[in-house]
């Protein structure tokens, strides 16, 4: 009996079974942890894609606010879209609530050019496989009239190779629109506003700074020390660093990849995300028809076929008043392809009322002239009537506008330059107004303070600019 109790045969099998059990339990734990990690990773991915979808909803509303006609009865309707994300499609539903100027009184559609909101709160819900995330943003709205919401609007792509400054009117609203082609910035300009490139890409280098947002259809490329102080968005491309990385203080959102390893990005980085189309405008067509000017109160309409006579009328007729009528709002119509310019001597022109010079030719304001008003703001228009920009001759066309530092406008004059061809703005002392042309060439030390100078007949509200107060997840 004692020998049998000391028998050790079979112990090895028991130990083997115990080891097998321990290994099995460990394997079960490892598999369970792996499944948990996969589930957590999938949940994180669904949450991330839901957030990206929600951001796409707010971006869609930004574009909607800026480009859609406000008179539509469906203007306030939610924006809903399914996005082709992987591994599954995400969607968003974005709802806007509009408020009056007091920030608390709710307003509903339809809106008009006299009754419109001043603020909007947008709540966008992104969804992927029943995982919902919400982004809320609150924006101040500023009406834009007839597509004239830009400090500089150019139809063709542009190369900004000189140093200049664009100032805003209310906050950072001194915007630049390049409607077709790319925008290349290679010098130390400062834009106190946003840059929109709806049909091309954006390249920034040197000491260039955008105080607002930069939004392009194609790639956005930054080289140090270029800075975008707001957000960077690419609707069909990516956001990349050039030879050296630049800086984006806000968020970076792109349809393609984002080089966040070489760029300094202060906010959320969202590559491979639906962004929405870049806000854009149709290049305005201002003709020789004076009907809308008269309806807007420009009661004095005079016509010339000689630019010299037109200049002398503005400067001299009626001992300093236009036709002795006490400075009424006036349209000087020049039915000639001549170039409007002053004589070589320094002249001062008193702008006593709103004045529109509507010419079939161009303007050369490189000779010395001072355009001064007093007491109240006056509007001064230099308009070369529309023709197909494709027919403009290069390097010079009779419809070109040329301005230099020999010309000055005092603080009571808001100036509007328009040509379907080329505008050359060189070394110009800061003025209040806008520049719109097919092609824009800007020289060193050019300064413009954005001020909307509304043209009669095309001054209906076509959308709103937005000053974003906050963006947060709720």
KEDO-642905 format. One record per residue: residue in one letter; x, z, y of N, C-alpha, C, O in turn. Coordinates in steps of 0.001 Angstrom, whole numbers, plus 500000, padded with zeros to 6 digits. Last residue first. Example, Ala and Ser with C-alpha at 12.3 -4.5 7.8 and 13.67 -1.06 7.14 Angstrom:
// KEDO-642905
S512850507080497750513670507140498940512900507870500030513409508039501138;A513190507800494310512300507800495500513200507800496700514236508465496681;
***
This chain:
// KEDO-642905
X479519470323569108478487471364569156477869471547567775476978472379567602;X482513469373570700481712469395569472480755470562569529481124471661569945;X482676467831573948482911468933573010482064468741571755481048468046571760;X483684466863577082483341466336575759483663467435574772484790467931574744;X482745466956580569483309467554579354482895466723578150481907465988578181;X482473465146582725482697466564582983483289467264581764484215468065581891;X483405461945583595483118462821582457483477464263582794484627464572583107;X481835459795585502482895460790585681482611461890584663481685462680584844;X480984456403585165480849457775584688482098458603584998483233458175584788;X478908453930586715480229454456586394480065455919586017479144456595586476;X476107452119585571476650453315586201478093453531585770478446453336584607;X474393449023586420474928450022585506475485451185586292475361451244587515;X473422447443588366473596446824587044474148447801586022474348447433584864;X471434447515591139472183448378590221472230447711588850471190447446588248;X471912444696593338471088445526592482471957446370591560473082445989591237;X473209442937595052473530444357595170472585445242594370472455446426594679;X473113440324595798473683440634594484474053442104594430475069442482593846;X471910440299598284471440439375597255471991439632595875471403439206594881;X474756441245600204473309441037600086472974440000599016473649438982598866;X477341443129598820476987441790599294475487441593599131474976441755598023;X478852446188599709477824445480598969477442444171599631477244444106600844;X481622447565598997481138446829600163480108445831599631480468444753599159;X482879450608597875481982449487597567481417448869598835480807449558599653;X486204451277598163484945451548598843484020450378598544484334449249598921;X489409452350597347488175451727596871486969452216597667486751453418597818;X492030451702599299491116452806599010489778452199598610489091451602599439;X495051450164598538493629449970598793492895451248598411493113451805597335;X498233448948599325497393450134599117495954449770599434495666449150600458;X501406447606598561499985447356598770499201448626598464499466449301597469;X504073447884597978503516448741599029502067448415599367501549448906600370;X504623444527596833505031445913596993504285446576598149503922445940599139;X501719442437596005503100442707596370503372444193596515502476445020596343;X499761440839593630499888442010594490501355442299594734502144442396593794;X497527438338592946498961438633593032499139439752594050498717439626595199;X494865437373590923495315438300591950496823438501591823497335438795590743;X492412434907590406493773435358590132494207436270591262493950435981592431;X489750435082591311490039434563589988491416435040589516491574435510588389;X488851438199592929489381436846592901489551436389591467489503437187590531;X488270440789595114487759440083593948488206438639594006487976437939594992;X488823443950596416489409442620596275488854441999595002488946442595593929;X487502446326598821487601445736597490488260444361597562488260443700598601;X488096449250600855487325448098600437487591447660599023487867448470598139;X490212450280603411489061450673602610488322449416602167487954448593603006;X493803450008603270492509449699603845491420450132602877491665450326601686;X497226450599604000496039450997603246494748450636603980494608450921605169;X499021447649604823498691449030605131497350449368604491496448448532604443;X500401445492602440499279445736603344499080447228603548498981447987602584;X502193443950600938502674444943601907501600445333602917501877445482604107;X499906441415600092501305441817600218501493442868601307501027442710602435;X497961439700598016497887440898598857499288441500598916499793442026597925;X496426436775597403497765437341597510497716438492598509497462438287599696;X494101435441595265494264436378596372495673436950596308496073437534595300;X492842432252594265493899433271594231493871434138595476493651433656596588;X489491431558593728490848431129593399491808432319593465491590433310592768;X487146432468594659487153432047593256488538431585592807488735431257591637;X487411435428596638487720434009596470487643433665594985488029434474594141;X486956438043598916486437437340597749486883435890597774486754435204598788;X487280441269600234487928439971600065487389439319598792487362439939597729;X485969443501602468485703442867601180486349441483601178486020440632602004;X486461446613604110486773445190603998486531444696602569486846445382601596;X485299448750606572485357448548605124485430447046604854484573446290605308;X486529450394609344486208449072608805486376449091607284487450449405606772;X487481452669610420486048452450610569485614451092610031484472450678610230;X490257452790610246489464453564609293487970453397609401487238453924608564;X491396449350610819491375450794611035490350451475610135489659450816609358;X493553447039609394492155447406609561492102448915609770492688449675608998;X495972444490610011495613445900609835494126446088610103493528445393610925;X498580442227609213497153442430609450496800443869609139497255444423608138;X501131442104608431500872441759609825499413441958610195499051441867611368;X501301442514605740501334443697606594501236443375608078501256444287608904;X498956439982604537500223440712604544500157441843605560499115442102606161;X497083437753602519497068438857603474498419439560603395498970439720602306;X495310434925601644496648435499601765496635436542602873496237436268604005;X493228433236599424493284434258600471494676434863600462495175435270599413;X492424429787598669493197431014598480493063431951599686492819431512600810;X491218427328598944490348428505598947491115429819598752490488430875598678;X493138425344598673492543425574599993491662426820600072491392427313601167;X495751426713596611494467426035596700493889426290598085494123427363598642;X498925426623595058498099426910596224496829426087596183496830424925595777;X500350425825592826500319427261593127499406427619594282499123428799594488;X497073424987591585498205425912591598499447425167592084499593423981591785;X493556424721592338494898424145592220495946425249592240495740426308592833;X490640425364590503491558425821591543492952425248591296493460425290590175;X488921424798588470489325423671589316490274424092590435490676423253591241;X488226427138587280489088426237586505489580425067587339490551424408586966;X486382428332588975487785428744589053488740427840588289489927427777588607;X484070426424590660484561426693589306486031427094589383486859426289589810;X483480428219593726483580426976592957484100427346591583484529428480591370;X482031430139596355482341429936594932482506428456594576481780427585595056;X483631430600599563482487430352598695482908429886597297483985429323597100;X485394433280600590485554431858600322484541431490599250484594432021598140;X484932435845602810484381435229601603484677433736601604484261433013602509;X485422438781604061486158437523604064485812436819602750486347437167601697;X483473441106605810483580440282604611484417439039604902484157438324605870;X483136444353606797483794443103607168484065442305605893484790442760605009;X481070446884608052481470446080606902482016444747607389481444444101608267;X481784449954609744481316448574609756481844447847608525482924448155608022;X480986453304610543481606452347609630480960450981609748479738450865609841;X481071454295614019480446454230612705481126453167611864481759452250612387;X483306454627616021482067455418615942481459455436614550481343456505613952;X484731451336615727484721452707616229483357453326615983482373452619615762;X487100448950614387485751449389614747485842450817615247486905451434615198;X489439446299614351489124447702614618487645447883614936487034447086615648;X491960444515613175490499444495613112490034445942613192490201446715612249;X494667442777614397494132444115614138492613444033614213492054443542615194;X497122440444613369495794440715613907495370442120613492495672442584612393;X499704438161612914499351439479613405497922439547613937497554438800614844;X499381436257609882499726436384611293499119437668611847498141438190611311;X498232436340607440499614436811607508500128436857608941501187437427609200;X495751435537606563495834436640607516497240437218607552497423438429607677;X494100432892605776495514433240605854495665434278606964495701433941608148;X491556431833603613491939432715604705493442432982604624493982433261603554;X489796428713602858490440429982602550490771430764603806490340430422604908;X486530427155603044487978427129602896488520428506602566487798429363602056;X483954427689603484484232426796602357485733426645602129486155426069601126;X483178431106604339483850429832604580483959429016603305484045429557602203;X481863433588606079481588432872604830482077431439605010481471430655605740;X482298436615607254482861435287607499482789434548606170483550434837605247;X480220439086608428480566438306607241481081436949607675480391436212608380;X480069442243609857480471440850610070480859440206608750481722440714608034;X478363444827611550478745444246610270478980442753610447478194442069611103;X479792445263614857478706445324613877479204444794612559480350444357612457;X482237445214616135481190446069616667479997446212615759479253447187615870;X485365444972615890484292444780614912483159445727615317483123446884614900;X487591443392617934486654444507617866485527444158616908484821443168617097;X490817442451617257489420442020617183488559443256617049488770444075616154;X493801441819618786492952442891618299491509442426618379491033442049619449;X496735439892618072495383440016618611494704441242618014494994441647616888;X499866438531618734499150439675618190497796439808618872497713439834620100;X500212434961618292500258436182619107499448437290618452498488437040617723;X499591432844616618500805433609616344500868434911617129501507435867616688;X496012432898615879497233432366616478498411433289616241498247434393615721;X494490433304612599494591433519614031495862432896614577496699432417613812;X492544431382610249493711432172610622493708432345612127493013431626612845;X491071429721607640490783430628608752492030431471609022492512432182608140;X491552426407606830492023427767606571491802428622607810492280428295608896;X488865424109605971489988424577606787490359426003606422489584426718605787;X486715422991604767487777423472603882489003423929604656490068424118604069;X483615424053606216484819423231606227485825423835605261485792425032604974;X481560425642607564481296424557606604482458423584606629482301422426607018;X481391428897608024482356427821608280482186426765607191482607426958606050;X479393431252609581479429430278608479480358429136608859480156428479609880;X479214434466610209479905433292610736480119432342609564480926432604608673;X476676436668610594477295435794609600477905434621610351477207433877611040;X476302439995611903476533438561612107477125437905610872477962438490610184;X474517442454613503475112442077612222475131440552612141474097439901612294;X475310442357617057474382442402615923475144442134614632476275441647614658;X476781442966619627477279443218618267476167443339617224476097444368616553;X475325442005621878475584443427621657475952443780620234475484444783619696;X475113439339622345473959440008621743474215441476621408473407442112620730;X476996437547623241476358438410624222475189439198623678474354439679624445;X478174436382621054477122435628621734476365436490622731475209436201623040;X479413439406620351479163438121619703477927437473620329476801437943620162;X481485440694622978480328440811622096480032439435621531480355438419622146;X483615439914624517483846440920623478482642441216622625482762441929621628;X482432438076626253483258439169626790483402440296625769483321441475626112;X481300436052624675480457437083625250481234438285625718480754439412625598;X483961435416622378482667435027622947481902436230623485481853437286622854;X486362436311621099486247436174622551484841436024623087484569436489624193;X486439436572618285487307437387619133486860437418620594486973438453621252;X484554434847617199484565436247616770485324437109617772484916438230618075;X485290432471618498483953433027618676483951434512618334483415435331619080;X487851432069617504487686432362618928486305432941619213486163433808620075;X487210431498614807488049432654615158487839433051616613487669434230616922;X485730429130615129485105430311614518485891431576614874485300432604615204;X487659427445616186486499427792616990485790429026616439485309429865617201;X489369427336613943489852427864615207488714428276616120488776429325616759;X487807426076611970488186427485611792488671428117613100488419429296613347;X485003424115612352486384424259612783486758425741612728486106426570613363;X482388424040611996483148423179611091484633423224611437485428422465610883;X480061426777612059481188426023612614481714425082611546481513425297610351;X477197428732612921477895427806612020478968427042612777478818426708613952;X475739431998612849476318430891613609477169430041612669477785430559611737;X473249434315612900473944433393611994474424432205612818473620431490613415;X472129437399613339472888436409614099473699435558613131474713436011612601;X471028439221611608470120438403612423470827437306613195470179436369613662;X471171440593608860472203439847609592471485438792610434471353437635610034;X469266441810607271469416442252608650470524441592609433470797441989610566;X468764440829604789469392442151604837469675442610606267470256443677606468;X467848438298605274466881439284604781467435440696604852466674441657604963;X470311437146605940469286437299606980468263438344606560467850439176607367;X471504437202603404472120437903604526471092438158605623471017439259606168;X469864435545601913469899436973601584470548437792602701470180438946602918;X470452433052603165469094433607603134469102435109602897468425435858603601;X472774431628603211472716432807604078471350433501604047471113434433604815;X474768430074600828473389430367601207473339431669602009473810432703601536;X477232429622599779477094429485601232475692429803601723475453429801602931;X477742432129597169477614430765597695477472430789599220477579431839599854;X479397433883594802478885434009596161478910432629596796479973432027596945;X479244435018591755479255433708592397478581433825593760477354433862593859;X481277437394589943480172437029590835480361435663591460481485435206591669;X481951437532586551482552437248587853481470436740588795480804435752588484;X480352440130584901480394438690585105480990438436586485480581439052587469;X482175442850583430481294442287584437481342440770584331482262440204583741;X482412445504580928482875444306581633481864443896582686480814444524582821;X483607447903578607482728447573579733483289446395580530484494446310580771;X484422446859575340484937447308576627483915446981577722483403445861577750;X482386447864572508482968446866573418483430447485574726482899448505575166;X483481450375570103482487449714570941483155448770571920484363448860572144;X484917451800568144485029452187569554483913451592570395483438452246571323;X485445453136564989484612452224565772484578452695567220484250453849567495;X488775453759563979487492454294564429486751453237565231487344452532566047;X491511453889563335490552453254562433489130453761562699488396454133561783;X492484457109564807492710455711564410491593455213563502490822456006562962;X492313459407566960491301458859566052491592457389565765491014456511566406;X493439462407568156493919461086567745492969460547566683492823461152565621;X492646464456570940492353464031569579492861462607569331492730461727570181;X495293464884573394493984465140572814493880464653571386494886464460570704;X497920464177574129497463465544574330496173465876573631495949467038573293;X500581462484572819499122462437572965498600463865573034498808464660572118;X503293460546573063502879461918573347501395461892573671500994461334574692;X504265458324570431503568458585571688503285460077571834503065460779570847;X505318458334567913506201457958569023505588458198570391506298458267571394;X503235459176566302504556459747566089505506459467567232506405460264567503;X500992457771566792501063459107567395502398459783567122502665460857567660;X500102454907566938501476455385566722501646456756567381502344456894568386;X497215454041565261497739454680566471499109455261566149499255456022565193;X495458451099564012496316452274563877496735452800565252496626452105566262;X492222450058565195493356449912564284494183451200564307493652452272564594;X490413451009567014489884450350565826490952450217564759490654450257563566;X491134454195568487491428452780568277490784452274566999490629453015566028;X491769456657570864490813456164569882491013454668569731491058453943570725;X493042459561572109493426458191571761492522457735570624492504458342569553;X492396461779574909492259461359573520492736459927573347492825459170574314;X494826462481577451493527462690576833493532462283575378494542462420574688;X497424461739578068497053463146578198495717463456577533495498464585577094;X499843459871576715498393459858576877497950461312576919498079462037575932;X502924458287577340502160459535577300500683459254577540500318458503578444;X505260456323575392504649456765576630503810458003576391503958458686575378;X508392455681573717507015456144573730506543456528575118507331457005575935;X510191452612573924510146454070574019508703454498574172507882453750574703;X509408450070573278510770450475572938510921451987572999511678452577572229;X506082451147572854507006450036572975508385450483572536508525451192571540;X503555452498570727504676452710571628505516451442571669505655450744570665;X500006451707570590501365451750570076502368452088571173502081451984572366;X496910451394569267497608452006570398499021452317569932499218453092568997;X495157448380568239495702449714568065496341450212569345496315449538570375;X492016446607568541493434446699568232493860448131568002493058448986567627;X489463446588569471489747445719568329491208445767567917491607445030567016;X489293448585571437488093448215570693488371447378569453487613447437568484;X491022451384572337491212449986571972490073449588571036489905450180569970;X491540453794574834490640453248573831490954451776573602491130451014574553;X492646456839576127493029455461575796492144454981574659492004455661573642;X491761459061578847491705458631577457492164457186577309492081456402578255;X493976459997581462492692460137580800492783459748579337493762460066578663;X496540459361582143496147460763582256494783461023581636494465462169581316;X498969457550580830497518457465580967497018458901580991497064459590579972;X502168456554581876501261457665581598499812457223581793499473456600582800;X505518455528581160504147455167581511503193456264581047503370456838579972;X508422455804581036507527456950581242506123456570581710505582457241582589;X507776454579577728508123455722578554508783455260579863509646454383579808;X505313452160577219506734452488577172507013453609578161506538453581579296;X502475451349575330503065452135576397504545452329576146504978452619575031;X499859449157574647501258449487574374501838450201575581501716449731576712;X496935448409573024497468449104574193498877449557573828499075450251572831;X495513445415571671496466446529571618496749447106573000496794446390573999;X492214444558572918493329444408571988494283445597572114493899446658572607;X490390445567574825489912445041573547491030445041572526490833445473571390;X490931448723576480491230447315576254490635446865574934490404447673574035;X491028451163578811490185450660577725490431449158577621490169448413578566;X492068454157580117492491452773579884491750452271578651491831452872577580;X490880456481582639490973455978581276491512454544581264491426453821582256;X492786457708585393491576457738584597491829457264583181492853457592582582;X495293457341586418494706458671586525493440458811585683493067459922585304;X498019455770585218496574455592585337495950456980585325496063457710584340;X501171454774586289500297455904585982498850455508586210498497454977587263;X504477453578585773503062453297585996502206454459585499502468455047584450;X507252453482585758506594454697586225505112454466586502504550455106587390;X507631451422582848508173451962584081507391453216584470506915453938583594;X504608449991581434505972450499581361506361451051582723505536451138583633;X501958448766579449502382449586580579503811450055580365504186450463579266;X499594446346578526500976446803578366501366447556579624501146447074580735;X496621445577576890497222446260578033498626446707577665498838447356576641;X494756442570575968495459443821575725496083444359576993496082443702578034;X491397441204576367492831441141576147493409442515575879492695443480575606;X488853441376577458489175440213576627490671440100576360491168438995576146;X488547443722579032487570443434577970487905442270577062487315442155575988;X490126446067580278490617444738579898489734444256578736490132444370577577;X490084448416582845489305447789581785489822446376581549489946445584582483;X491197451491584046491543450084583841490755449563582647490749450172581577;X490156453863586571490234453377585197490679451920585186490554451209586183;X491963455706589082490737455190588491490993454754587067491936455219586427;X494271455384590800493390456549590794492003456113590316491021456154591058;X497133454083589726495722453727589811494906455005589708494856455634588651;X500243453144590779499409454307590504497964453902590734497610453432591815;X503146451305589620501877451398590306501168452702589932501458453293588892;X505992450573589081505465451929589284504193451930590119504169452497591211;X505811447858586665506403448589587781505586449833588070504603450113587384;X504489446351584827505926446572584607506599447262585781507825447254585884;X501727445597583063502164446427584189503613446804583950503930447496582982;X499588443083582160500935443609581946501392444325583216501435443738584297;X496631442308580657497187442929581848498533443536581476498618444391580594;X495270439199579317495980440469579230496353440996580616496388440257581599;X491928437680579460493375437716579303493928439130579345493189440113579400;X489400438377581830489861437509580749491389437576580680492065437536581708;X489019440500583667487912440046582835488345439186581664487727439248580601;X490192443397584564490781442087584263489854441445583236489896441804582059;X489462445805586946488924445004585843489706443694585756489859442980586747;X490173449013588075490665447642587994490053446981586761490116447531585661;X488737451596590206488931450893588943489496449492589135489333448868590183;X488712454342591483489350453120591977489725452224590819490903452101590483;X487729456811590812486862455660590571487425454375591164486684453407591334;X488324459791590689489125458693590144488222457510589784487979457239588609;X486485460781593606487284461096592429488103459897591995488525459086592820;X485209458277595213484729459591594789485457459941593500485096459460592426;X487254456288595634486291456655596666485754458052596410485829458918597282;X490811456157594857489388456180594560488546456506595780489053456939596815;X493531453842595404492902455147595560491416455040595255490827453967595377;X496272452251594124494831452135594287494258453544594339494473454344593428;X499426451017595048498579452175594792497126451825595043496788451187596040;X502415449387593721501292449509594643500411450672594204500612451245593133;X505215447501592976504717448859593149503558448859594141503700448385595269;X504924444599590834505322445303592037504685446685592095503746446989591360;X503870443284588742505317443492588690505824444248589908507021444514590014;X501308442714586848501589443561588004503056443960587938503439444853587182;X499842439920585809501112440618585663501357441402586949501585440818588008;X496633439190584324497505439459585466498782440144585024498817440848584015;X493953436917583448494976437901583135495987438040584263496173437120585059;X491196436238585734492268435861584820493211437029584543493262437999585300;X489434437597587482488913436861586332489998436628585290489757436798584095;X489641440860588778490265439545588617489705438885587367489525439528586333;X489030443308591069488431442591589945489032441197589910488946440445590881;X489692446425592371490270445094592150489594444495590917489588445106589848;X487707448348592482488608448198593622489269446826593571489392446147594590;X484415447650591325485857447661591102486598447626592430486176446964593378;X481735447117591159482159448515591063483669448643590891484147449647590364;X479888444990591260480887445174592302481422446598592295481542447213593355;X477749444288589711479074444134589134480202444400590104481355444076589816;X475562445003591308475883443597591099477256443361590516477874442334590794;X476767448168591802475839447171592301476355445771592028477446445401592461;X476596451236590184477416450077590514476471448905590754475515448687590010;X476097454739590769475577453378590560476588452313590942477341452469591903;X477534457249588888477601456602590196477130455167590029477702454432589225;X476999460258587154476741458826587234476800458343588681476204458940589577;X478793462571585206478216462261586517478116460746586637479045460030586263;X478122463697581894478789462792582820478028462718584138476800462791584178;X478878465377578958478087465449580187478827464655581252480009464892581498;X478559465266575412479305464965576627478356464972577811477183464619577687;X478928466378572075478140466397573310479049466096574498480168466604574581;X478741465571568693479582465566569883478658465516571098477724464716571147;X478193466870565428477659466489566730478713466599567823479473467566567885;X477934465916562031478730466543563092478212466017564420477835464850564526;X476715466172558707476465465879560114477448466620561003477760467788560772;X476579464806555609477418465696556421477267465275557888477642464165558264;X475215462919554141474485464130554514475340465158555255474878466271555505;X477143460812554131476728461506552893476157462884553197476554463884552599;X477712461225557434478284460562556260477937461397555038478372462542554913;X476939460957560882476510461349559535477232460525558486477359459306558607;X476950462224564193477566461360563200477257461870561802477305463075561555;X475094462373567062475192462945565715475784461912564766475199460850564554;X475531463048570439475691462036569390475909462733568050476796463576567916;X474140463553573455474392464255572193474394463208571087473379462560570831;X474752463487576854474655462674575642475014463530574443476071464161574416;X473377463820579976473953464577578852473690463782577583472547463444577275;X473965462592583224473450462343581878474162463255580888475378463439580949;X473072462300586705473814462924585609473175462532584285471996462183584229;X471488460896588415472833461221588883473696461831587787474919461877587917;X469121458158587977469696459480587698471091459640588276471778458666588583;X467003456578590472467942456518589350468593457882589175468620458681590111;X465355454692592544465093455892591745465942455813590490465630455067589561;X466251452333593596466026453454594521465756454763593801465913455835594386;X466489450559591566467628450655592479467453451762593501468403452104594206;X465017452425588797465066451319589751466296451494590635467053452452590478;X464200453121585327464810453437586605464784452202587504464559451084587040;X461354453910583166462436453048583659462963453522585006462274454232585739;X462955456932581834462911455505582122461491455052582446460526455712582060;X463107460175583435462843459290582305462794457842582780462615457566583967;X464855463219584241464272461937584621464101461062583387464848461186582416;X464848466714585001464978465644584020464249464391584495463167464476585076;X466696468600587161465413467900587032465573466691586117466330465767586413;X469374469398587307468452470130586426467125469402586198466500469572585152;X470934468090589181471540468406587890470620469097586913471030469369585784;X470044467097591540470217468553591461470807469001590133471146470174589975;X469707464365591078470899464796591810471113466305591767472242466764591937;X468319464317587685468383463929589091469599464557589759470418465199589102;X469335463320584369468969464328585357469125463772586769469941462886587022;X468655462369580964469063462040582331468530463072583310467445463625583133;X469982462408577768469010463036578658469512462872580083470661463198580382;X470492460343574939470875460719576300469689461356577014468549460908576884;X471673460323571619470523460486572513471014460955573873471849461855573960;X472736458571568842473148459177570107471987459155571083471394458108571343;X473602458546565627472406458483566440472704459263567706472902460477567659;X475702456810563315475491457737564418474126457494565039473577456394564984;X477252456704560048476299456250561049476249457259562181476687458401562040;X479448455355557500478953456428558359477982455841559369477899454623559525;X479882454241554183479497453914555553478976455153556269478169455906555724;X482767455341552345481332455134552482481019454874553948481788455239554837;X485498455708552441484946455018551263483444454787551323482890454113550454;X485233453559555315485547453724553897485852455192553613486419455866554473;X482684452240557560483851453058557243484046453115555732483149452767554965;X480910450538559314481501450163558020482796450929557790483880450346557820;X478227452330560674479601451885560847480214451642559467480048452457558559;X475062451886562088475818452193560877477191451551560985477314450378561340;X473492453262565006474277452211564353474929452761563088475299453933563019;X471585453786567904471734454065566471472508452926565836472221451757566091;X470727455317570845471578454276570268471886454670568832472390455764568577;X467425456044572139468650456408571402469413455176570929468824454132570649;X466362454771575381466195454904573932467505455298573256468580454936573734;X466529454272578068466760455657577632466691455832576122466937456929575622;X465834451588578346467194452004578718467531453383578168468685453649577835;X463424450419577966464064450982576770465473451500577058466221451816576133;X462735449298580374461987450483579934462585451147578701462289452307578417;X465376448334582564464741448157581263463985449414580852464534450510580967;X466797448819584837465352448647584981464629448498583652463399448530583611;X469520448858584480468833450149584427467324450003584480466614450968584196;X471332446767582342470461446832583506469574448069583411468946448304582379;X474491447899581058473099447519580860472297447651582156472556448542582966;X477086448853581577476858447405581520475394446999581425475077445840581692;X477394451587581581478159450800582535477718449352582607477960448687583615;X475851452650579572475616453090580940476269452160581953475753451971583055;X477072451404577355475677451127577687475393451483579141474766450707579862;X479595452613577312479493451170577555478076450788577987477896449954578873;X478773455248576786479581454950577968479463453469578333479260453113579494;X477464454870574337476673455213575523477458454971576802476888454536577803;X479630454340572708478598453318572857477730453598574086477314452674574785;X480943456796572841481584455608573425480570454487573645480637453769574643;X479117458356571425479339458640572854480005457443573532479670457110574669;X479369457074568889478086457116569583478235457414571065477557456797571887;X481996457576568233481604456184568444480261456114569171480033455209569974;X481780460314567831482520459839568998482200458374569290482137457970570451;X480373460213565401479742460821566579480446460382567856479788460107568859;X482325459061563793481085458335564026480364458889565251479810458131566046;X484211461116563840484565459808564395483314458977564695483245458282565709;X482711463078562511483130463302563898483474461969564564483083461717565704;X482506461806560039481293462117560788481612462357562250480885461902563132;X485146461733559265484471460471559519483169460685560283482774459840561086;X485515464532558989486309463767559943485626462446560283485536462077561454;X483676465141556948483520465759558266484279464971559325483772464757560425;X484754463618554876483407463322555352483173463916556733482552463286557590;X487246464882554653487198463466555029485816463104555555485692462384556546;X486402467423553851487150467258555106487096465816555584486922465554556774;X485229466734551416484399467299552483485083467159553830484448466823554830;X487488465827550053486385464908550302485484465405551420485029464630552261;X488910468224549983489478467067550668488399466050551004488388465478552094;X487160469758548455487455470163549831488018469005550630487669468811551794;X487222468305546064485957468465546773486193468837548233485533468319549134;X489953468591545474489391467264545688488077467337546446487830466543547355;X490048471377545189490828470724546242490302469328546547490212468923547706;X488351471676542975488009472312544263488754471642545413488181471372546469;X489822470284541070488484469810541425488056470386542768487474469687543597;X492078471952541056492207470545541447490870469968541867490770469260542869;X490963474305540127491545474279541468491684472851541971491445472564543144;X490191473445537573489175473917538517489693473879539950488980473481540871;X492703472839536514491707471781536662490643472188537679490242471394538531;X493833475422536577494458474331537318493458473205537565493367472677538674;X492057476803534880492197477229536279492795476115537135492352475875538258;X492514475417532514491164475420533092491231475787534572490564475178535409;X495181476062532146494804474659532344493426474562532992493195473748533887;X494948478825531724495705478327532886495313476889533202495132476528534364;X493463478766529368492896479392530571493608478915531831492984478639532856;X495331477478527696494021476865527950493387477428529213492843476685530030;X497402479355527701497646478017528258496331477328528593496210476676529630;X496033481446526416496531481621527784496764480266528448496380480049529597;X495480480263523930494378480720524778494825480868526226494113480477527151;X498060479832522998497168478692523224496019479066524140495629478292525015;X498874482484522764499552481601523718498669480397524052498543479996525209;X497102483280520721497060483938522033497712483069523102497184482926524205;X497929481604518646496563481511519151496434482141520532495749481610521406;X500539482545518342500309481152518725498907480967519287498714480263520278;X500020485146517470500716484923518747500465483506519250500211483294520436;X498812484523515031498057485264516059498682485045517434497990484795518421;X500907483261513704499674482519513999498856483196515088498282482536515955;X502738485366513526503086484167514306501846483361514653501734482834515760;X501490487069511749501621487466513162501907486242514049501387486115515158;X501612486160509142500376485889509907500471486272511367499630485854512164;X503606488856507797503141487485507683501787487307508396500913488167508289;X504485491361507784504381490696509091503919489245508984503859488519509977;X503757494428506135503846492988506002503610492308507371502641492639508053;X503304497064506113504478496605506852504663495080506800505614494536507360;X501174497264504416500950497568505841502124497120506692501952496825507875;X502347496683502011501410495699502557501151495939504029500937495005504803;X503885498944501647504559497647501817503618496603502426504023495765503232;X501899500841501309502777500912502482503469499583502723503621499148503864;X500835500000498786500000500000500000500858500000501248500584499234502173;
***
